[in-house]
Every structure is written in C-alpha cells, then in structure tokens.
Amino acid sequence: MPEIEPPVARGKFEVTLTPTPDEPVPVGPTLGRMLLAKRFHGDLEGISQGQMLTAMTSVDGSAGYVAIERFAGALRGRKGSFVLQHDGVMDRGLPKLSVSVVPDSGTEELAGITGNMEIIVTDGEHSYEFRYFLPMPDGPTTDSSA
C-alpha cells in the first residue's frame, strides 16, 4: 500500500521576540526567556503567542532553545487553534530544528491535527512549510483543499 504524502501549507510570517529580565548567572552558559508573537500569512492565516527558553554558550555558533506557541486562526479556511513545540540546537553554526504539533492540541475545525513545520529564514525573512494531517469531519485523515 503506498504511503500517503501529507499536504503542505506554505507562507510567510513575521516574528517579534521580547526578552524578559534575566536571572544573573555567575558562571557558564547564559540562560534567557523571551515572549514570542507571530503573524502568519499564506495557507496559515492568524497569530501565535508563546514563550522561548534559550541557552547561549561561550562558543560562537553554539546555543539551544525550546519554545511553545499557540496558533489561532485558519489553515486553508478551517478555523481553530493548535500548539507548536520547538526544539532547536545550534552546534558550532550547524542548525538542527524540530517544530511539531502537540498531540490533541487542535480545537474547532483543526481538532485532531498532527504535523511538523519547517521554518526557513532567507535574507532575514521568515517562511514556513507545514506538513500536516487533518481528519475530515466524517472520514479518513486527509485534506481536500491541498
């Protein structure tokens, strides 16, 4: 049986990061926390808000972050919200990032959504490719609007 390719939603987003006051750290990597605010355009239309925790090391290009954000809006016209979880590492300049939908976080017409998002940064502009599965109201997992 052939594997079903997930639909891919594409578009751009703007992001605003607001640092929160840091706790003084006597020795070692610097820990930080930021508030996230995003505005999505394209197949995803809406906003997200969340929080990011960071760790910056003394080695240039090495750092890590985790984040949780709640998207609210529409995916190809289907309204609702869902939560994305980020896990990012920069190893001496080599990035590794995983952004996944938190299971069972979808609401309204986005209930049951699963998927992964790739974030692309080119010349300071952010875009996304979101591979997802979304149950049809009365049937199998698919998305007829792809």
Buried (B, 14 or more C-beta within 10 A) or exposed (E): EEEEEBBBBEBBBEBEEEEEEEEEEEEEBBEBBBEBBBBBEBBBBBBBEBEBBBBBBEEEEBBBBBBBBBBBBBBBEBBBBBBBBBEBBBEEEEEEEEBBBBEEBBBEBBBBBBBBBBBEEEEEEBBBBBBBBBBEEEEEBBBEEE
